[in-house]
């Protein structure tokens, strides 16, 4: 008698389910990292061939900030003072940028990039200025970095224009019009060069509103229609490195009555962030109160601010609760409100999704990011992409309604699937890393291991395609592979006692010998692997599916019994492969010894993949069945059912 094994998964979701409707509970207190938002730290350095890094070597610093302030982005400020008068930057320095970005990638972080030449000012003849590079050298350097910026776009949040003047803030400068408050031709040329060299899907922040309006030649605010189109207007944002300082933020604004409403419209589509420059605690208590800070960030849609500069202000924020509130609300903070989902659907047809999402943060997302409704059953997942663009889920409590009909692919097998909302990074290089996936601010929905948000609902799919049947001559796994069903073997293979593959003639040079079987992986899963044979000196094997892309697995050797270990540690994970027919190769990987292989056994490791038919043998039936209900004889090794009991033999 056969039955279908149903895997039931309990989900902890604070929700009330009525039919196919779920109401979610918002989490308004937790502080957690989310990609491309929040407090930042600044690292970097004055580059040289002897010290070409801005990030590498500062891993512990990053770890501390991740732990303390839940950072997800880092301002990496590179100074090119040593190349201010040189046309060529050495390859060692250029290539170090790639290594820096890889460090961030491994840490689950992204970068805000700024390049500058002058780390400070000087005074000559009563005039304060800064030693930066000429436009000609700047353009050459930008061109040299272009390929490196392009290659690491995945781990870059945005750029800051930098380049000009002290600290790259476009004020004190030797070469671009000292204390210029708007665009001149040389500054325009820098922006042009950056727009061409910076990856087209990444935005560039200018220091003041006037720089953008001067560059554009008008005071029109960016509209929803032009947003995210890749035009200069759609790519130029703002950074304010004197946030809240006095009324005009140290000259950031020349007309607050006009520029702040303009900026509030702009920052719905391009990012603003920076740092405060209030280094006097008494002024902080005057200018950076909780109400003023939250009000200004909310109004202008702030995404990030540095925590390590002007600590008189940030420490004040920590004391009065402002810091934690900013850590929750800077950038986006998406919350599931409610969702209604089809509870039954035929494969190949439409599934209805009606989902409400509140953005409790100050800002939206700015870089492209897909959103999927994922159907999940065991190890099988089927992502259905939403048409809704998360960059347009507006902030400050606005609720966005997503009402879509999603096509369930016809190859989705019949079964019951848990539903998830999944928002991975848009770049394939990061898409599978949960650190770069968006977490919803709700209780009980986040799965840190997968980066998905559990929607607390299921859908039953009917009429789906069943896994493909094995090709002719293929051995269906799980199975015992031996001489009787072998497909091919190396030319110099000989036989020992008729049924043993002889991998070890006395010459000892036997690593080139192999045997292959054509196997059908109908239900991918985790396999218990064991080998029977004769190994007078102990041995070790490598088993692989060379036409699948799966990693080869080295079987552990037992030196005591003369037999490869048969304990539960010899497991081979084939969960992520597609169902189909593969070539399985067994190969000797030791250059000595005389191993003789009788068979290889591949059985499920005790957890049956979704959809596998499980055999329930009668308690009085003392015959042996494999897990698929096939009768096996005494030579069969693996998980079997005898007298209604599952045993491994």
N, C-alpha and C positions, 0 to 999 in steps of 0.2 A: 504494500500500500504506500502510495506517495502522497505527500502534501507539500504545499508551498510554505516556505519559511518566511514569516513576516517579522521584520526587525522593527521594534517599537522604540522610539527615542523620546525620552521625557525632556521637555524644554521648560526652563525657568524663565517665564516671561510675565511681567506684571501687567496682565491684560485681561479684559473680559471678552470672551468670545461668544458671539451670538450668530449662529449659522456660520457664514464665512466673513463676518466682520470682527475686527480686532481693535480694541481701544488701548493705547499705550500710555505708560506712566513716564512723564518727563523726569530727567535727572538734572536738577538745577544746582547741585552742590559739588559734584565730583570734579576734580581737576585731572585731566589726562591729556597726553599729547595727541595731536591730530596733524596731518601733513599740511605744511605751507601756512602756518598761522602761529601766533602766540609770542611770548617773550623770546628774545634772541640773545646770543652772546656774540662778541666780536673777537675774531682771531685773525692772524695774518702775520706779515713780516716784511722786512726790507730785503728783496730778493737778490741773491748772488749765486754764483756757481758753487760756492762753498756751503751756502744755506739757501737752497732753491724753493723751500717749502713754506706754505702758509698754514697748512693743516696737519700734515704728517709730523708726528712727534708730539702732538698735543692731544692725543687720544684720551688721556686721563682727565684733562680739562673738559673735554666734551662730555665724558661720562659723568663728571660731577654736575655739570649743568643740566644734563638730561635727568639726573636723579633729583636735583634740587628744584628746578623750575619747569620741568616737563617740556623742554625745548624740542622743536622739530626743524627749525631753520637756524642757520648760522651766517652772520655777516663775515665774509672772508675779504679782508682788505689787503690788497697787494700793493706794496710800494716799489716803484721802479726807479728809485733815486740813482742807483748805480748805472742805469742805462739812459739817463736823462739826455746825454749828448751822443749816444751811440745808436746807430741805425739798426743794428742787429742784436736781438736777444739770443743768447746761446741756447742750443737745443736742450741742454740739460735743464735749464730753467723752464723752458716751454713744456717739456715732458713732465716736469714735476707737477704742473697743474693737473694732469691726468691722474697722477698718484694721489694728489690731495682729494680730488673728487671721488676716487675709489674709497678712500678712508670714510668719507661722508656716506657713501653708498652702503658700506658695511655697517655703519652705525645707524642706518635708517633716517638720515638727516638730509636736508637740502640746503643749498647755498644761495645767499644774496651776494653777488660779485661786484666789487668795486676796485678799480685800479687808479692809483695816484702816483705822482712823482715827488710831491713836496709834503713832508711830514712836519709842517710848521711854517712860520713866516720869518722874515728878516726885515730890518729897517735900514734904509740907506737914504741920506739926505732928507730925513724926516718923513720918508714915504715907506709905508709897510707893504711888503710884497712877498712873493713866494717863488722859489726856483722850480718851475715846471719845465716840460719839454716843449719844443717848437711843434707847430702843427704838422710839419713834414715828418718829423720823427714819430709823433703820435700816430699818424696814419700808417706808417710802416709797422709799428708795433701792433696796432690793432689787426692788421692784415696777417701778421705772424701768429697771433693768437686765435685767429678765426677758426681754423680747423679743430683746435682743442676745445673751444667753446661749443662748437657744433657737436663734437663727439660726446660731450657730457651734458647735453641739454636736459636729459632725464633727471639729473640730480641738481639742477639749477632752478631756483624759484623765480628769480628775476635779476636784472642788472641795475646798478646805479651808475649814472653817467660818469661820475668821477672825473679823472684825467686832468681837469682844469683846476689850477690853484692849490692852495693849502688844503690838505686832507681831501682833495677832490670835491670841494664844496663850492667852486665856481665864484670865489670872491677875490681873495688876494692872489695875484698871478703876474708872472713876468711876460707872458706871451699871448694872452687872450683878452686884453683890455682890463686893466686893474680896477677892481670894485665895480665892474660892469653889472647892472641889475637886470639886463635883458640880453637877447641874442644880438651878437654881431656876426660878421661873416665867418670868422675863424671858429667861433663856438658852434655856429650852425654846421660847419664842416665836420666837427667832432660828432655831433648828433647824427649826421648823415652816415658817417663811417660806422658808427655803432649800430645803427638800424640795419645796415647791410651785413655786418659781421656777426651780430648776436643772432642766435637761432630765431627764426621767424615766428615761432610760437612762444617766445619769451618777451616780456615787457621790460621797459627801461624807465627808471625813475629819474626825474629832473629835480633840482633842488627847490625851486619855487614855482608857484602858479604862473608868474610873469614870464618865466623862461619858456613854458609851453605855449602860452598865447602869443608871445613874440615869434616863436618858431612857426606856429601855424598861420600867423598873420591875421588872426581874428580872436574874438572872445567867446566863440560858440562852445558850449559844453558838449561833450561826447553824448551821443544819443544811443538808445537801445538798438536802433537799426544799424548803426555803424560799429557798435561794440563787437569785438572779437573777429573783426574782418581782416586784420593784419595790416591796415593802413597805419601811417605814422600817428594819426590822431588816436587810433585804437590801441596803440602800443606804448604811448608815453604817459607814465604815471608820475607820482610825486614822492619825495622823501623830505621830511621836516626834521632837521637835526637840532631844533631848538623848541621842541613841543612845549607849549604853555608858557614860554618865557615872556613875561610881560604881555602887553596887548597885541603887538604885531609879531611876536615870536622872533625877536632879533632881526627884523627886516624880512622875514619870510613872506609877509603880506605887505603890500603897498596900499591896498584898499580893502579892508576886511569886509565891509558891507557888500561889496560885489564879489570878491574872490572866494569867500567861504561858501556862499550858495552855489557858485560855479563849481567849486571843488567837491561839494556834497553830491552834485550830479555826476561829476567825472568819476568819483571813487565807487560808484555802483558798478563800474566796468574796468577800472584800472586801479592798481593797489597804491595805498599810502601807508608809510611806516617811517620809523626813524629812531630818534632818541630825544630825551629832554636834556637841556643844558643848564638846569637850575642846580647850582652847586652850593647854594646857601639854604640851610634848613628853614630859616625864618621866611625866606621868599617862597620856599616849597609850600609851607603852611598857608601862605597867602594865595599863591597862584595855582597850586596843584592839589587842592582839596578833592575829596571823594566826588562831590557833585560836579565840580568843574572838569575833572579828569574824565569821568564817565560820560558826562554830557558832550564834551568835545569829541571824544573817540566815537561815540554813538552817532553824532551828527555828521562827522567826516569819514566814518566807516574805516577806522584803523584796523590794520591786519597784524602789525608787529611793532614792538618797541624794544630797545636794548635795555637789559637789566643791570649791566655792569658799569655804566657810565652815569655820572651825577648820582652817586649812590645816596646822597643826602635826600634826594627825592624818592628814589625807589625804596630806600629803607623806611621813609615816612609812609609810603604806600603799604609796605609790609605791616607796619604797626596798626594802621587804621582800617585794614580790610580791603583797601583799593586794589592791592596787588593780586589777591586771589580772585577778585571779581574780574579784573582785566585778564587774568590767566584763563578764566572760563569763557569770556565773551569776545576777546580780540579775535578778529577774523570771523569765521563762520562757527556756529554751534547748531548743527542740525538735529532736530528732534522729531521722531515719529509721533503723529497725533492720533491717526486712526487709519485703518485700511480695510477695504472690502475686496475679496478675491474670489474668483471662481473656485468652487470646491470639487468640481468634476469637469473634465475636458477630454476630448478625443485627440490623440496625437495627430498633428497636421492641421489642427483647427485653432481658433482664437481663445485665449484666456483673458478674462477681464480683470484689470487691476485699477482700483481707485484708491489712491494713497495721498494722505495729507501730511506735509512736512513743514514744520515751523523752523525758521532760522532765528534762533535767539541770540546770535552773535551780532557784532557791529558791522560785519562785512560779508560778502559772498566769497565763493571761490573765484579765482581769476584765470588759472590755467585749465585747459581742457581736461575733462575727467568723465569717463563713462559711468553710467549707473545701470546695474543689471538687477532683474529679478531672477534669482537662481533657484532652480528645482534641484533638490538634493535627496538622494536615497542611498544610504551607505556611503561608498566611495565614489559614487557616480554623481556628477553635477552637470546641469544644463543651464548655462546663462542665457537669459533673454534680455536683450538690450532695450532700455527705455529710450524713447525719443526725447524726453525731457532733459534739458541741459542744466546740470547742477550750478553752473555759473550764474544762472538766472533765478535761483532761489533766493529772493531778496531778504535783507537782514532786518534787525530790530523788531523781531516778533512777527514778521509777515508769514502767513501760512500759504504755501504753494500746493495746489491740488494737481495731482497727476492722474489723469483718467485716460488709460490706454488699453488697447486690445493687442496682446502679444501672441505671436504665432508659436505654438509649441511644435518643435520639429517632429516630422513623421518618424524619425528613428529613435525617439524617446520610448524606451520599453514601458509596457503597462506596469502600473504600480502606484503607490502612494508616496508623494514627495513633500518634504518640508520646504517651506518658502523662506528665502533670505533676500535681503537687500545688500548688494555688493558694489562698492565704489572703489575699484583699484586705480592705481596710477595709469595714465594713458600710455606710457611707454612700456613696451613689452619687457624691457630689461628689469623693470621694477614691478610689473603687474602682479607677479605671484608672491611678492613680499608683503606680508600683513602689516609691516611697519608703515607702508605707504598707502594703506587703505583707510577710508574715512569711517570713523566710529560715530554712531548715533548717540546722542546724549539722552539715553533712556535706560531705565533699570532692567537688567536681565536680558538684554538682546545681543550684546557684543560677544563674539567668539574670537579671542586673541590669536588662537592657533591658525585660523583661516582668514581673518580680516573681514568676516561677514557679519551681518546683523540679522539675527533670527526674527522673522516676522510673526512667529507664533501662529502660523496657519499652515494648512496642508492642502494639496490638490491631488486628486486621484486621476491618473492618466489611463485611458483605455484605448485599445486598438493599436498600441504601439508595435513596432517591429520587434520580433524576437532576435536574440543574438544569432549570428550566422552559423549555419551548420558547418562541420569540419569538411575541408577539402578531402577528396578521395586519397586514401593512404595515410591521412594524418591521424595521430593518436590523440584522443581527447583527454585533456588534463582535467582532473588529477588522474595519474596513471603510474604504472611501473614501466620503465623503459629498459629494454634488454635486447639480446641478439635477435629475438624473434620479430621485433618490430622496428629494428634499426633501418634507417634510410640510406646512410652512406657512412664510410669510414676511410681513414687515410690508407694510402696504397700499401704501406708496409705493415699494416695490422696483421697479426697472427692470432691464433686461438689457443687457449689453454683449457684442457679438460672439456673440450667441445663448446661449452656455453659462455666461457669467460673471454672478454676482450683482453688481449695481451698488450698492455701499454709499456711494459718494461723488459725488453730483451736485455741480455747480459751486458751489451755494450754501454748501457746506462744513458745514452744520449737519446732520450725519448720524449722531449718536450714538444716535438712536432706531431706527435700522434694524437688523433682525435676520433671521435665517433659522433654522428649526427642523427637526429630524429626529426621528422616533420610532425609538429605538435599543433593541436587546435586549442587555443585559449578562448574558450567559450564564455567563461565567467572569470574575468581577471580578479585576483585577490592575493592574499598572502599565503605562501606555500611553505610547508615543512619539507625539507629536503634531506634524504638519507641515501647512503650508497652502500651496497654490499659487494664484497670482493675479497681478494687476498692481498695483503700488504705486509710482507715479511719485515720491512724496515720502516713501517709507517708511511703515510703518503698524504698528498694534498692535491685537490683538483680545482679547476675553474669551470663553472657552468655559465653559459651565456645564451642569449637570443640575439645573434649578431645582426639580424635584419629588422630589429625592433627599436633600436636606440636605447634600450634598457641597459643599465650598467651590469657588467659581469659580476658574478658572485663567486668568491673563493670559499670553498667548503673547508671547515676546520679539520685538522687531522688528529687522530688518536694514536699515540705511540705505544699504549699499553696493550690494547686489544688487537692491534693489527687491522683495525677497521675504522673508517671515517665515523666520527661521532654521530650518534643517532638521538641526541637530546634536543630539546626544544629550541636551542640557540641557533640551530642550522635552519634559518628561515630566509626565504627569498620573497621580496615584496614586488609583486607584479600588478599592484592595484591600479596603477596609472596608465597601463597599456590599454589599447583598444582591443576589443574582441577580434580574433582573426587567427590565421594560420601562420606559424613561425617555424624557423629552423632552430632547434636546440642543439647546442654543441657542448660536449664534455671533453675537456682537454687536460692532460697531465701538465703540471707546472713545476715539477721537480726534476732535476737533471740526473738523478740517481735513484736507485731502488728498482724493484721489479713488480710494479702493481698489476694486479689482474682484476678487472671490473666485471662483476656479474650483472648488476642492474642499478638503476637509479630510481628512487621512488619520490614522486612529488605529490603531496597531499595537502589539502587545506589545513592550516595550522590550528584549527579548532573553531575559528570564526568563519562562518560560511558567507560568501559574497551574496549581496542582494540578488534575488531571483533564482538562486540555486535550489534545485529540487532535492529535498532531504528524504532519505529512506528511513522509515520506522519499521524495523524488522520485528516480527512477533517474538514474544519472550521464549517460545518453545522452538524457534527456528535456529538451529545451531550452525547453519551455514554462514559463511562470511560474505558480507556485501561491502562494496566501497561506498563512499559518501553519496554517489549518484545512483545507488541502487543496483549496481552491476555485481553479479556473483564473481568472487575471486577465489583463487586456490591458495594453498599454504605458502606458496612462494611470494605472495603479495605482501608488501611491507608498507605500512602507513596507517591511516585512520580507517578502521573498519567497524561494522556493526554486526555483532553476534549476540543472539538471544536478547535482542532489543537493547543492548548496551553498546556504547561507543568506546572503543579501546584503540590504543596505538600499539602495534606489534611490529 
